[in-house]
């Protein structure tokens, strides 16, 4: 009896020890202590990237995510030819080494994945673009019109050129230490013209545009989005699909939308329901006709193409976007402090790294985002200034859809709906209604039906442009033109003269929209961004837009449809009356 009791006690002790070990393993990932620091510049960077790199550099058990715990869940892919090659490391190796790395990547990829191995040809592509149709377009008089003189009230930030930015004021030694590797390492005092490119982009925002036409900072910033080392990753709260906030070594931030594509055919072999899943969509496939616009997924290549289209239309209302091939292991999993994101990583039956995060739709094991084996492409959209520094106001789009399977919005059943809108502030004065027409044309050319809200900078009141954010549901169908997107234009019959003239210019053979877009997007790292049918669809839709405007002019007269915004007074956004 005594031996039996001792045996029970022994079993209980073993059980308690096992439980304790499991609890200890789960509690091993430590959160670093927050270090209170201040930045002498107007933009205070997040504390996460400042300390996380240090924390990860510590050996053994002091590391942020212990090696033993990590290896227990995820195997090491060091034997894969293109594993452990981060998007940053591809930019840092020598020319000869880079060619060798690209060759190895090509050997491990088949089909459309080989386009990722053409990173090194991007430089030659950029050189070929110069002196081309795109350069000729930007030299056209319609694209060289100056802005009105800018006052302090017209700029988002009033920068004193005498102010110096001193990284030492932030008491952040990591920034200086990283400079030993040849990266971004400012020393001493910095004048405003030597700020990081993302900060210079923020400083350049004004009442009329996000960035100027020929601003070299934008090209430098696009390069930063592709080459800057990622130091922190977190999930973006809200939204229907997974998006990641990535922080870079120079404290810039961008919104990452990953490519949604199943890694293996086994995921699409279980029936017709999965066969029409939008997660199987590639650049060549269209959104299935049975899918509602609010069920469609957000495409990373649509975000990239939208930026280039916005620039060609001379709106300049989309923040800079670039494509990037990201190492899911080194640049997402190892860089995140978000436990909810980190715990969703797993290895697929095809031996690929996958994760799914948390969101309203398509965030589950069945809809996971998988690499090959751990490489995934996505779009990186530059962040706008922090809301604490530059508040933005969110407006409901008057032509917002019902987002319901059966109900229709008021504008879909009332042909005189625009007359009501014209009597409602802020559409009863200024250029807001005309900006809505610009946005309508922009969305129709992309086939984007998901424009429920828009934003403006609060500082500029109602006399400013509309920011064209969240364009991921464009370019889903090239064989179908959704004419309902053009309803605002056909109901209101209003357009800016500058917009009308640019549309007519882009319809000409020498400035053909599809050719300009093909030339512009080929400079992106993930080129090709759009297939030929999507490019041809834009030419077809442009003709439809011009036809709608021609019908309006015939019905109401040119002066009642085309608003002159090209004169001295017309450039003043507060002097355009509404008819």
C-alpha positions in Angstrom: 0.0 0.0 0.0 2.9 2.4 0.9 4.6 1.6 -2.4 1.4 2.2 -4.3 1.0 5.7 -2.6 4.7 6.5 -3.4 4.0 5.5 -7.1 1.0 7.8 -7.3 3.0 10.7 -5.8 5.8 10.0 -8.3 3.4 10.1 -11.2 1.9 13.3 -9.9 5.3 14.9 -9.6 6.2 13.9 -13.1 3.0 15.4 -14.4 3.6 18.6 -12.6 7.1 18.9 -13.9 5.9 18.3 -17.4 3.3 21.0 -17.1 5.8 23.4 -15.6 8.2 22.8 -18.5 5.4 23.5 -21.1 4.5 26.7 -19.3 8.1 27.9 -19.1 8.5 27.2 -22.9 5.5 29.3 -23.7 6.6 32.1 -21.4 10.2 32.2 -22.8 9.6 34.9 -25.4 10.3 38.1 -23.5 9.1 41.5 -24.3 11.8 44.1 -24.1 11.6 46.8 -21.7 10.3 50.1 -23.1 13.0 52.8 -23.2 11.6 56.2 -22.9 13.2 58.3 -25.6 12.4 61.5 -27.4 13.1 62.7 -30.9 14.0 66.3 -31.6 12.4 66.2 -35.0 8.7 66.8 -35.6 8.1 63.1 -36.2 8.6 60.8 -33.3 9.4 57.3 -34.5 8.0 54.2 -33.0 10.0 52.8 -30.1 9.6 49.2 -31.4 12.3 49.3 -34.1 14.7 51.2 -31.8 15.0 48.5 -29.2 13.9 45.3 -31.0 17.1 45.0 -33.1 19.2 45.2 -30.0 17.0 42.7 -28.2 17.3 40.2 -31.0 21.0 40.6 -31.1 21.5 39.2 -27.6 22.7 35.6 -27.5 21.1 32.6 -25.9 18.1 32.9 -23.7 18.2 36.7 -23.7 17.1 36.8 -27.4 13.6 38.1 -28.1 12.4 34.8 -29.6 14.5 31.9 -28.2 16.1 29.7 -30.8 15.0 26.5 -29.2 11.4 27.6 -29.1 11.6 28.8 -32.7 13.2 25.6 -34.0 10.7 23.5 -32.2 7.9 25.0 -34.3 9.7 25.9 -37.6 12.4 24.0 -39.3 15.5 25.6 -40.7 15.4 26.2 -44.4 19.1 26.9 -44.8 19.5 24.0 -47.2 17.0 25.6 -49.6 18.8 27.5 -52.5 16.8 30.7 -52.0 15.9 30.6 -48.3 17.6 33.0 -45.9 18.0 35.5 -48.8 16.2 38.5 -47.6 15.2 41.3 -49.9 17.8 43.4 -48.2 20.6 41.0 -48.7 19.9 40.8 -52.4 20.7 44.5 -52.6 23.9 44.3 -50.5 25.9 41.6 -52.2 28.3 42.3 -55.0 27.4 42.2 -58.7 29.0 38.9 -59.2 27.5 37.4 -56.1 24.1 38.9 -57.0 24.2 37.3 -60.4 25.0 33.9 -58.7 22.2 34.4 -56.2 19.7 35.2 -59.0 20.7 32.2 -60.9 20.1 30.0 -57.9 16.7 31.6 -57.4 15.8 30.9 -61.0 16.7 27.3 -60.7 14.3 26.9 -57.7 11.3 28.5 -59.4 9.0 27.6 -62.2 6.4 29.5 -64.3 5.6 33.0 -63.3 7.8 32.8 -60.2 10.8 33.4 -62.4 9.9 37.1 -62.7 11.1 37.6 -59.1 14.7 36.6 -60.2 14.8 39.6 -62.6 15.6 42.1 -59.9 19.0 42.9 -61.4 17.5 43.7 -64.8 15.5 46.5 -63.3 18.5 48.9 -63.5 18.7 48.4 -67.2 15.0 48.8 -67.6 15.1 52.1 -65.7 17.8 53.3 -68.1 15.8 52.3 -71.1 12.8 54.3 -69.9 14.6 57.6 -70.2 13.8 59.5 -73.5 10.7 57.4 -74.0 7.0 58.1 -74.2 6.8 58.5 -70.4 9.5 61.2 -70.4 7.8 62.9 -73.4 4.4 62.9 -71.5 5.9 64.5 -68.4 7.5 67.2 -70.6 4.1 68.1 -72.2 2.7 71.5 -71.3 -0.2 69.9 -69.5 2.3 68.2 -67.1 4.4 71.3 -66.5 1.8 73.8 -65.3 3.1 75.5 -62.1 1.2 75.6 -58.8 0.1 78.8 -57.2 2.6 80.3 -54.8 2.6 78.3 -51.6 2.0 80.1 -48.2 2.4 78.6 -44.8 -1.3 77.8 -44.9 -0.8 75.8 -48.0 1.9 73.4 -46.7 1.2 70.6 -44.4 4.3 71.3 -42.3 6.1 74.6 -41.9 9.8 73.7 -41.9 12.4 76.1 -40.6 15.5 75.4 -42.6 17.6 76.6 -39.6 16.3 73.7 -37.5 18.7 70.8 -37.3 17.8 67.2 -36.7 20.2 65.5 -34.2 19.8 61.8 -33.6 21.7 62.1 -30.4 18.8 63.9 -28.9 16.8 60.7 -29.1 19.5 58.9 -27.0 19.4 56.1 -29.6 22.8 54.6 -30.1 21.5 51.8 -32.3 21.1 54.3 -35.2 24.8 55.1 -34.9 26.0 51.5 -34.4 24.1 50.4 -37.5 26.1 52.8 -39.6 29.2 50.7 -39.1 27.6 48.2 -41.6 27.5 50.9 -44.3 23.8 51.5 -43.8 21.9 54.7 -42.9 24.0 56.4 -40.2 23.7 60.1 -39.8 26.3 61.7 -37.6 26.3 65.1 -36.0 23.6 67.5 -37.0 21.4 67.1 -40.1 19.8 69.9 -42.1 16.3 69.4 -43.5 17.6 68.6 -46.9 19.4 65.5 -45.5 16.4 64.1 -43.7 15.4 60.5 -44.5 13.4 60.3 -47.8 10.1 59.5 -46.0 10.4 62.6 -43.9 11.2 64.7 -46.9 8.1 63.2 -48.6 6.0 64.3 -45.7 7.5 67.8 -45.7 6.6 68.2 -49.4 2.9 67.6 -49.0 0.8 70.7 -49.7 -2.8 71.8 -50.4 -2.7 70.7 -54.0 -0.6 67.5 -54.2 1.0 64.7 -52.2 4.2 65.2 -54.1 5.5 67.4 -56.9 5.7 66.2 -60.5 9.5 65.9 -60.8 10.5 65.4 -57.1 13.6 63.2 -57.0 12.7 62.3 -53.4 9.9 60.0 -54.7 12.2 57.9 -56.8 14.6 57.6 -53.8 11.8 56.7 -51.6 10.6 53.9 -53.9 14.1 52.5 -53.8 14.0 52.7 -50.0 10.8 50.7 -49.9 12.6 47.9 -51.7 16.1 48.1 -50.1 15.7 49.4 -46.6 16.2 46.7 -43.9 13.0 45.8 -42.1 13.3 46.2 -38.3 9.8 45.6 -37.1 6.5 44.0 -38.3 3.0 44.2 -36.8 -0.5 43.5 -38.0 -2.6 46.5 -38.9 -5.8 46.6 -36.9 -9.1 46.8 -38.6 -9.8 45.9 -42.2 -11.3 42.8 -43.8 -8.0 41.3 -44.9 -4.5 40.9 -43.5 -2.1 43.9 -43.8 1.2 44.3 -42.1 2.9 47.5 -40.9 6.6 47.4 -41.6 9.1 49.7 -40.0 12.5 50.3 -41.7 15.9 50.9 -40.5 15.6 54.7 -41.2 12.3 54.7 -39.1 10.1 55.0 -42.2 7.0 52.9 -42.3 4.9 51.2 -45.0 1.8 49.1 -45.3 2.5 45.7 -46.7 -0.1 43.8 -48.7 1.1 40.3 -49.4 0.3 38.3 -52.6 -2.6 36.0 -52.0 -1.8 32.7 -53.7 -2.0 29.1 -52.6 1.4 27.4 -52.5 0.3 24.0 -53.7 -2.3 22.4 -56.0 -3.6 20.3 -53.1 -5.5 23.3 -51.9 -7.6 23.5 -55.0 -8.3 19.8 -55.6 -11.2 19.4 -53.1 -14.2 20.6 -55.0 -15.7 23.4 -57.0 -16.0 25.8 -54.0 -12.2 26.0 -53.7 -11.8 26.1 -57.4 -13.3 29.6 -57.5 -11.6 30.8 -54.4 -10.1 34.2 -55.0 -7.0 33.1 -53.1 -6.0 31.1 -56.2 -6.0 34.2 -58.4 -2.8 35.0 -60.2 -2.0 37.9 -62.5 -3.5 36.0 -65.4 -6.8 35.1 -63.7 -9.8 37.3 -63.3 -12.1 37.7 -60.3 -14.8 35.0 -60.7 -18.1 36.5 -61.9 -20.0 35.0 -59.0 -18.1 37.0 -56.4 -19.5 40.3 -55.0 -17.2 43.3 -55.0 -17.0 43.2 -51.2 -15.9 39.6 -51.3 -13.1 40.1 -53.7 -9.6 40.0 -52.2 -7.1 42.9 -52.3 -4.4 42.5 -54.9 -0.8 43.7 -54.2 -0.2 44.3 -57.9 -3.3 46.5 -58.0 -1.8 48.8 -55.4 1.4 49.1 -57.4 -0.4 49.8 -60.7 -2.8 52.3 -59.1 0.2 54.4 -58.0 1.6 54.5 -61.5 -1.9 55.2 -63.1 -2.5 58.1 -60.6 0.9 59.6 -61.6 0.2 59.3 -65.3 -3.1 61.0 -64.8 -1.2 63.8 -63.0 -3.4 63.5 -59.9 -0.5 62.6 -57.6 -3.0 61.6 -54.8 -1.7 58.0 -54.2 1.2 57.6 -51.8 4.3 56.0 -53.4 4.0 52.2 -53.7 6.6 49.7 -54.7 6.7 45.9 -54.9 9.1 43.9 -52.9 10.1 40.2 -52.5 10.1 39.5 -48.8 11.7 36.7 -46.8 8.9 35.5 -44.5 11.3 34.0 -42.0 13.9 36.7 -41.6 11.9 39.8 -42.5 8.5 39.0 -41.0 8.6 36.1 -38.4 11.9 37.1 -36.9 11.1 40.8 -37.0 7.7 40.8 -35.3 6.9 41.4 -31.7 3.2 40.7 -32.4 2.6 37.4 -30.7 -0.8 36.9 -32.4 0.9 37.2 -35.8 4.0 35.1 -34.7 1.9 32.2 -33.5 0.1 31.8 -36.9 3.3 30.7 -38.7 3.4 27.0 -39.7 4.9 24.7 -42.3 2.6 23.5 -45.1 2.5 19.9 -46.4 4.5 21.3 -49.4 7.3 22.3 -47.0 6.6 26.0 -47.4 6.5 28.6 -44.7 3.0 29.9 -44.2 1.1 32.3 -41.9 -2.4 33.8 -41.8 -2.5 36.4 -39.0 -5.8 37.9 -37.8 -8.5 39.7 -39.8 -12.2 39.6 -40.7 -11.8 37.4 -43.9 -9.3 34.9 -45.3 -7.3 34.7 -42.1 -7.2 31.0 -41.3 -5.1 27.9 -42.0 -7.2 27.2 -45.1 -6.5 30.7 -46.5 -2.9 31.0 -45.3 -0.2 33.0 -47.1 2.6 30.8 -48.2 6.0 31.3 -49.6 8.3 29.2 -51.8 9.7 28.1 -49.5 9.7 31.4 -47.5 9.7 34.1 -50.2 6.6 36.1 -50.8 5.9 39.1 -52.9 3.8 42.1 -51.8 3.2 45.8 -52.2 4.7 48.4 -49.8 2.8 51.7 -49.6 4.5 54.6 -47.9 2.8 55.8 -44.8 1.4 59.3 -44.6 2.3 61.5 -41.7 1.2 60.3 -38.3 -2.3 61.5 -37.3 -1.0 63.2 -34.2 1.1 65.4 -36.5 -1.3 65.9 -39.5 -4.9 65.0 -38.8 -7.0 63.6 -41.6 -10.7 63.7 -42.0 -12.6 60.7 -43.3 -15.6 61.3 -45.6 -18.3 59.0 -46.8 -18.4 58.7 -50.5 -21.7 60.0 -51.8 -21.8 57.2 -54.4 -20.9 54.5 -51.8 -22.3 51.1 -52.7 -24.8 49.3 -50.4 -22.3 46.4 -49.6 -25.4 44.1 -49.5 -26.3 41.2 -51.6 -29.8 42.4 -52.4 -30.1 46.1 -51.4 -29.2 49.0 -53.8 -27.8 52.3 -52.8 -29.9 55.5 -53.4 -27.9 56.7 -56.3 -28.5 53.4 -58.1 -32.3 54.0 -58.2 -32.5 57.8 -58.4 -31.2 59.3 -61.7 -31.4 62.8 -60.1 -29.3 61.9 -57.1 -26.4 64.3 -58.1 -28.7 67.3 -57.8 -29.2 66.4 -54.1 -25.4 66.0 -53.7 -24.7 69.4 -55.2 -26.8 71.0 -52.5 -24.9 69.3 -49.7 -21.7 70.6 -48.2 -18.9 70.3 -49.0 -20.0 69.5 -52.6 -22.0 72.8 -52.9 -18.8 74.9 -53.3 -15.1 74.5 -54.0 -13.7 71.7 -56.1 -14.7 68.7 -54.0 -17.4 67.5 -56.5 -14.9 67.8 -59.3 -12.4 65.9 -57.3 -15.0 63.1 -56.9 -15.3 63.0 -60.7 -11.5 62.6 -60.9 -11.7 59.8 -58.4 -14.6 58.2 -60.4 -12.5 58.2 -63.6 -9.5 56.8 -61.7 -11.6 54.0 -60.3 -13.3 53.2 -63.6 -10.0 52.8 -65.4 -8.9 50.3 -62.7 -12.3 48.6 -62.4 -12.4 49.4 -58.7 -15.9 49.2 -57.1 -14.7 49.5 -53.5 -14.6 53.2 -52.9 -16.7 53.6 -49.8 -14.8 56.4 -48.1 -12.0 58.9 -48.8 -9.8 61.2 -46.8 -8.5 64.7 -46.8 -6.0 66.6 -44.6 -7.8 68.5 -41.9 -5.5 71.5 -42.0 -6.6 72.5 -45.5 -10.3 72.4 -44.8 -12.5 71.7 -47.8 -10.2 73.4 -50.3 -7.8 70.5 -51.0 -7.5 67.3 -52.9 -8.8 63.8 -52.1 -6.3 61.2 -51.1 -6.7 58.0 -53.2 -6.1 55.3 -50.6 -6.8 51.6 -50.6 -6.8 50.6 -54.3 -6.3 46.9 -53.8 -9.6 45.7 -55.4 -8.8 47.3 -58.8 -7.6 45.4 -61.8 -9.7 42.3 -61.0 -11.4 41.9 -64.4 -10.0 42.9 -67.8 -12.9 41.4 -69.8 -15.6 43.4 -68.1 -16.1 47.1 -67.8 -18.2 48.0 -64.8 -20.2 51.0 -66.1 -21.9 51.6 -62.7 -18.6 53.1 -61.5 -19.2 55.9 -64.0 -22.6 56.8 -62.7 -21.3 59.9 -60.7 -19.9 61.3 -64.0 -22.9 60.6 -66.1 -25.3 61.9 -63.4 -23.4 65.1 -62.6 -21.8 65.8 -66.1 -19.0 67.8 -64.6 -15.2 67.5 -65.1 -12.1 69.7 -64.7 -10.7 71.1 -67.9 -7.2 69.9 -67.0 -8.6 66.4 -66.5 -10.5 66.4 -69.7 -7.5 67.6 -71.7 -5.2 65.0 -70.2 -7.7 62.2 -71.0 -7.9 63.4 -74.6 -4.1 63.4 -74.7 -3.8 59.9 -73.3 -6.2 58.6 -76.0 -3.8 59.7 -78.7 -1.5 57.1 -80.2 1.7 58.8 -79.3 0.6 59.1 -75.6 -1.4 55.9 -75.5 -2.4 55.1 -71.9 -1.6 51.3 -72.1 1.9 52.0 -73.5 2.6 54.5 -70.8 1.4 52.2 -68.1 3.4 49.3 -69.5 6.5 51.5 -69.5 5.9 52.9 -66.0 5.2 49.6 -64.2 8.1 47.8 -65.8 10.5 49.7 -63.5 9.0 47.9 -60.5 11.0 45.1 -58.9 8.0 42.7 -59.3 7.5 43.4 -63.0 5.4 42.4 -64.8 2.7 44.0 -62.7 -0.1 43.9 -65.2 -0.7 41.5 -68.1 -1.5 42.8 -71.5 -5.3 42.4 -71.3 -5.5 44.7 -68.3 -3.4 47.3 -70.2 -5.7 47.1 -73.2 -8.8 47.3 -71.0 -7.6 50.8 -69.8 -7.5 52.1 -73.4 -11.0 50.7 -73.9 -12.3 52.3 -70.7 -10.7 55.6 -71.5 -12.7 55.8 -74.7 -15.8 55.1 -72.7 -15.1 57.9 -70.3 -14.5 60.3 -73.2 -17.8 59.1 -74.7 -19.7 59.8 -71.5 -18.2 63.3 -71.4 -19.0 63.9 -75.1 -22.6 62.9 -74.5 -22.8 65.4 -71.5 -21.3 68.2 -73.6 -23.8 67.6 -76.3 -26.7 67.6 -73.9 -25.7 70.5 -71.6 -23.0 72.5 -73.5 -19.3 72.6 -73.1 -19.2 75.5 -70.6 -21.7 73.7 -68.3 -19.7 70.5 -68.2 -16.0 71.4 -68.4 -14.9 73.6 -65.5 -11.9 75.8 -66.3 -9.4 75.2 -63.6 -6.4 76.2 -65.6 -6.6 80.0 -65.3 -5.1 82.0 -62.4 -8.4 82.0 -60.5 -9.2 78.4 -61.5 -6.2 77.2 -59.7 -7.6 78.6 -56.5 -9.7 75.7 -55.1 -12.0 78.0 -53.3 -13.2 80.0 -56.2 -14.9 77.2 -58.3 -18.7 77.7 -58.2 -21.0 74.7 -58.5 -23.8 74.7 -61.1 
